């Protein structure tokens, strides 16, 4: 068991996500930074999809009720065991009675805590991920609270030597200014040409509304091409006839503040989506926090697919490194 002494700002159980239900309005949830999440599981010998804890901005205080093997990856929120700093991106051993806590966030926004054996919570629609808006998955469908107890799964896939560390060139570096690549569409035609140019030339600031549902940005107002709204669309120029929202799609309600829709967002609606964050950069987007800067960069599908291949290659390098130890 792991006992929650203090829950942190928002700590939830997540795995890879609730895949296959988007068409019925169920978003995938799951780890927002899948690279860091997967690396943590590999470091403790788990299956890649084993449930872990996603820790946002301010970490919890957790007490281990049994000996365990753990790994911490993701943003730089320095972890401590019994008050002593311990490394991230490395396989660690903790003893029964040890307390894990965290210092203030330095870079990035989210840390992943994997435990050998995984976090044992019920499967809901094929996933252990927490979706708080519907109150399903994870531990009772909510963030952790003080006094909660988390059960550790029975066995990891393989045993990893304590002190095993991800090689430095495979550890991401986080910044307060970020370039996020996007593919333009589906409804970019609704923006005026001037507004399209401004969208890609501005450094957008992440507002306080930045969470698992989506990130809202402030910069300047964008304008839409004037037209007679079609039947089925709302009266605002930013409205279209309802369509599906891909994960990472960006809408601009009333042209005021762009919103990037993320893991817990609605799956469709009536706002024009002007572009979509490429899958490889969703991990980087998950590590951006309030008041940091984002510049969107338009790329084509071929570039997005190549970035996906590079992402998969990095994960393969991590797995190969551990197999060679």
C-alpha distance (Angstrom), angle and dihedral (degrees) to the residues before:
residue distance angle dihedral
X1 . . .
X2 3.80 . .
X3 3.80 114.8 .
X4 3.81 118.9 -150.0
X5 3.82 109.5 -135.0
X6 3.81 94.4 170.0
X7 3.82 121.3 6.0
X8 3.82 101.6 -147.0
X9 3.79 122.2 -137.1
X10 3.81 96.3 -58.1
X11 3.78 120.4 -12.7
X12 3.80 117.1 169.6
X13 3.78 138.8 170.5
X14 3.81 110.6 -110.5
X15 3.78 138.2 170.6
X16 3.82 128.6 176.8
X17 3.79 91.3 -61.1
X18 3.80 147.6 -94.5
X19 3.78 97.4 -70.3
X20 3.81 124.9 -170.4
X21 3.81 103.6 31.4
X22 3.80 101.7 84.5
X23 3.80 91.9 106.6
X24 3.81 90.9 62.1
X25 3.79 93.5 48.9
X26 3.82 99.8 -95.0
X27 3.83 112.4 130.7
X28 3.80 117.6 -146.4
X29 3.83 98.5 -117.4
X30 3.82 105.0 -174.9
X31 3.79 131.3 126.9
X32 3.80 111.6 -25.2
X33 3.81 94.0 -151.8
X34 3.78 99.7 45.8
X35 3.80 94.3 176.3
X36 3.81 93.1 59.9
X37 3.81 91.7 39.8
X38 3.81 92.6 52.7
X39 3.81 93.1 44.7
X40 3.81 90.4 53.5
X41 3.80 91.9 53.0
X42 3.80 92.5 47.3
X43 3.83 90.3 51.3
X44 3.82 91.6 58.8
X45 3.81 96.0 40.7
X46 3.80 96.6 -108.3
X47 3.76 129.4 142.8
X48 3.81 106.9 -91.7
X49 3.81 92.1 -110.7
X50 3.80 96.9 51.3
X51 3.81 113.2 132.4
X52 3.80 115.8 -101.4
X53 3.80 136.6 169.7
X54 3.81 120.3 -90.9
X55 3.81 109.2 -153.2
X56 3.81 118.4 -163.6
X57 3.84 126.6 -155.8
X58 3.82 97.0 -45.4
X59 3.78 120.8 42.3
X60 3.81 130.2 -134.2
X61 3.79 130.2 -121.0
X62 3.81 109.0 -118.0
X63 3.80 129.3 -176.3
X64 3.78 118.8 -154.2
X65 3.78 113.8 -138.7
X66 3.82 92.3 -166.3
X67 3.79 139.3 25.7
X68 3.81 110.0 -79.3
X69 3.79 144.4 172.5
X70 3.80 113.4 -128.5
X71 3.81 142.5 172.3
X72 3.80 131.4 -162.0
X73 3.79 122.1 -156.4
X74 3.80 139.2 158.9
X75 3.79 128.1 55.0
X76 3.78 122.8 14.7
X77 3.81 105.3 -93.3
X78 3.81 96.5 141.9
X79 3.83 111.8 -126.0
X80 3.80 125.6 -144.2
X81 3.80 132.0 -164.8
X82 3.80 111.7 -153.7
X83 3.81 88.6 -15.2
X84 3.82 95.6 -52.6
X85 3.80 120.4 114.0
X86 3.81 114.5 -112.8
X87 3.82 128.1 -168.7
X88 3.77 126.2 -99.1
X89 3.84 124.4 -137.3
X90 3.80 89.3 36.9
X91 3.81 137.7 102.6
X92 3.82 109.2 -105.6
X93 3.81 135.3 -174.4
X94 3.80 122.0 -141.3
X95 3.78 127.9 -172.9
X96 3.78 130.7 -138.3
X97 3.81 107.4 -80.8
X98 3.82 95.1 26.6
X99 3.79 116.8 134.2
X100 3.79 122.6 -143.2
X101 3.81 116.8 -155.6
X102 3.80 136.8 160.8
X103 3.79 138.9 -129.3
X104 3.81 123.7 -138.1
X105 3.80 118.5 -60.2
X106 3.81 113.3 -93.4
X107 3.80 105.4 173.1
X108 3.78 133.1 -0.5
X109 3.80 124.3 15.3
X110 3.82 110.3 -113.7
X111 3.79 136.9 51.3
X112 3.81 126.0 -165.6
X113 3.79 121.3 -145.0
X114 3.79 113.8 -163.2
X115 3.80 122.2 -174.1
X116 3.79 123.4 -161.9
X117 3.80 104.3 -101.2
X118 3.81 93.1 26.2
X119 3.80 129.8 -113.5
X120 3.80 106.9 -59.4
X121 3.80 110.2 -138.2
X122 3.83 127.3 137.7
X123 3.78 121.8 -77.7
X124 3.81 112.3 -115.4
X125 3.81 115.1 -171.0
X126 3.78 89.8 -17.3
X127 3.80 96.9 -50.2
X128 3.81 141.6 83.7
X129 3.82 92.2 -152.0
X130 3.80 119.5 128.5
X131 3.81 116.8 -120.2
X132 3.78 103.3 -175.9
X133 3.82 97.3 -175.1
X134 3.81 90.1 65.3
X135 3.80 95.7 28.0
X136 3.79 95.8 -124.4
X137 3.78 135.8 129.1
X138 3.78 129.5 16.4
X139 3.78 114.7 48.6
X140 3.81 105.5 -15.8
X141 3.81 90.7 -35.0
X142 3.82 94.9 -73.2
X143 3.81 143.5 91.8
X144 3.79 116.0 -82.6
X145 3.80 119.6 -82.0
X146 3.80 132.1 -160.0
X147 3.79 110.3 -82.6
X148 3.81 95.6 28.6
X149 3.79 117.9 135.7
X150 3.79 121.6 -150.1
X151 3.78 121.1 -157.0
X152 3.80 117.8 -136.8
X153 3.81 117.2 -136.8
X154 3.78 119.9 -109.0
X155 3.80 103.6 -111.2
X156 3.80 143.6 7.0
X157 3.81 121.1 -134.1
X158 3.81 92.4 -114.4
X159 3.79 140.1 -4.1
X160 3.80 117.0 -103.2
X161 3.80 121.9 -160.0
X162 3.81 114.7 -108.9
X163 3.80 110.0 -107.9
X164 3.81 94.5 33.1
X165 3.80 107.2 148.0
X166 3.78 134.4 -166.1
X167 3.81 108.9 -115.1
X168 3.78 112.7 -102.0
X169 3.80 97.8 -114.8
X170 3.82 89.4 59.7
X171 3.82 94.1 53.4
X172 3.84 111.1 93.6
X173 3.79 120.5 -126.3
X174 3.80 115.8 -139.1
X175 3.79 126.2 -147.8
X176 3.80 140.3 -172.9
X177 3.82 89.6 -125.2
X178 3.79 118.3 54.0
X179 3.77 140.9 -177.2
X180 3.81 111.1 -146.3
X181 3.80 117.8 -168.4
X182 3.79 119.7 -137.5
X183 3.79 138.9 -179.3
X184 3.81 110.6 -131.2
X185 3.84 117.5 -120.2
X186 3.00 169.0 21.3
X187 3.80 94.0 136.7
X188 3.80 103.2 4.8
X189 3.83 87.4 123.7
X190 3.81 87.2 75.6
X191 3.83 92.2 68.8
X192 3.78 120.7 80.7
X193 3.80 114.0 -111.7
X194 3.80 90.1 -111.5
X195 3.82 91.9 53.3
X196 3.81 91.3 48.1
X197 3.80 89.4 54.3
X198 3.81 91.5 47.1
X199 3.80 92.4 48.8
X200 3.80 90.7 59.6
X201 3.81 97.0 39.2
X202 3.83 98.4 51.2
X203 3.79 128.1 88.4
X204 3.80 100.4 -132.7
X205 3.81 119.6 -150.5
X206 3.80 120.3 -136.5
X207 3.81 109.6 -124.7
X208 3.81 128.1 -146.7
X209 3.81 87.2 -92.0
X210 3.79 95.0 84.0
X211 3.78 117.5 126.2
X212 3.79 144.3 118.6
X213 3.82 91.6 -63.1
X214 3.78 95.0 54.6
X215 3.79 150.2 -51.8
X216 3.80 122.3 -105.8
X217 3.81 118.9 -153.7
X218 3.78 132.5 -159.6
X219 3.78 125.6 -151.2
X220 3.78 120.0 110.2
X221 3.78 137.9 -32.0
X222 3.80 117.8 -85.9
X223 3.80 124.5 -147.6
X224 3.79 130.0 -135.2
X225 3.79 128.8 -145.1
X226 3.79 109.2 -98.3
X227 3.79 115.8 -114.5
X228 3.77 143.6 141.5
X229 3.78 104.2 -87.6
X230 3.83 112.9 -115.2
X231 3.79 122.5 -118.7
X232 3.79 109.1 -80.7
X233 3.80 96.1 27.2
X234 3.79 124.4 105.3
X235 3.80 122.2 -108.4
X236 3.82 96.6 -106.3
X237 3.83 115.3 94.2
X238 3.83 88.9 -124.9
X239 3.82 89.9 61.4
X240 3.80 124.8 97.9
X241 3.78 133.3 172.7
X242 3.82 105.6 -72.8
X243 3.78 115.9 -78.6
X244 3.80 139.5 165.3
X245 3.79 120.1 -81.0
X246 3.81 114.2 -139.6
X247 3.81 116.3 -144.5
X248 3.80 104.9 -89.8
X249 3.80 95.0 23.8
X250 3.80 115.8 146.9
X251 3.80 123.2 -140.3
X252 3.81 129.5 179.8
X253 3.82 109.9 -150.7
X254 3.81 108.1 -150.9
X255 3.82 87.7 -13.0
X256 3.81 90.8 -82.3
X257 3.83 110.6 110.2
X258 3.82 125.6 1.5
X259 3.81 115.7 -127.0
X260 3.82 123.2 -156.8
X261 3.80 108.4 -151.6
X262 3.81 113.1 -140.4
X263 3.81 142.1 178.4
X264 3.83 99.9 -46.2
X265 3.81 98.0 36.3
X266 3.79 128.0 120.6
X267 3.79 113.0 -85.8
X268 3.80 98.3 -131.2
X269 3.77 146.3 -2.7
X270 3.77 146.7 139.3
X271 3.82 106.0 -68.0
X272 3.79 122.2 105.3
X273 3.81 111.3 -107.5
X274 3.79 106.5 -147.0
X275 3.82 98.8 -173.4
X276 3.81 142.7 -13.8
X277 3.81 129.0 -127.8
X278 3.80 110.2 -118.2
X279 3.80 114.0 -110.7
X280 3.81 94.3 -115.0
X281 3.82 91.5 57.2
X282 3.81 95.8 48.8
X283 3.82 86.0 83.7
X284 3.81 90.5 56.8
X285 3.82 91.4 44.9
X286 3.82 89.3 55.1
X287 3.81 90.0 59.4
X288 3.83 95.6 53.0
X289 3.80 116.1 99.7
X290 3.80 140.2 -166.5
X291 3.84 116.1 -54.8
X292 3.80 93.6 15.1
X293 3.81 120.8 123.0
X294 3.79 130.0 -111.7
X295 3.79 128.6 -173.2
X296 3.79 115.5 -168.5
X297 3.79 117.3 -138.3
X298 3.80 120.9 -161.7
X299 3.83 115.8 -133.3
X300 3.79 134.1 170.3
X301 3.81 127.5 -111.8
X302 3.81 92.4 -99.9
X303 3.82 90.9 57.1
X304 3.81 90.7 47.6
X305 3.80 91.5 51.2
X306 3.80 91.4 47.8
X307 3.81 89.9 51.3
X308 3.81 88.6 52.2
X309 3.82 89.9 52.6
X310 3.81 90.7 50.0
X311 3.81 90.0 50.3
X312 3.81 91.1 51.2
X313 3.81 90.3 47.3
X314 3.82 91.5 54.3
X315 3.80 91.0 52.3
X316 3.80 89.7 47.9
X317 3.83 89.1 52.8
X318 3.82 90.4 53.5
X319 3.80 91.6 51.0
X320 3.80 92.1 45.8
X321 3.81 91.7 49.5
X322 3.80 90.9 55.2
X323 3.79 93.2 46.2
X324 3.81 90.2 54.9
X325 3.83 94.0 53.9
